[in-house]
Amino acid sequence: MKHTINTRADLDSIAGTKQHDEFMGLLKGSMTRKEDVADYPDNYHEPDYDGPAIEPVWVDVEDLSLIHRFGFTKADFE
């Protein structure tokens, strides 16, 4: 049976289960996200833009907001 996990208490209540381990893996994976940092002109995504195509520049950005929501710190996953 799958449990709904909305809070740290929900997560703690299934400690030692496969679902707990999977959720912890998802939380760890959420600590980094991709962000496009290319410099685009103001009208780049508008239909009347007639300039050259600009390739995205993807960088990894640390984002700890989800693990913080569940009461964890980065050190908990090291």
Secondary structure, DSSP 8 states (H G I E B T S, - for coil): ------SHHHHHTTTTSHHHHHHHHHHHHTTEEEEE-----TTTTSTT--S------EEEEE--HHHHHTT--GGGG-
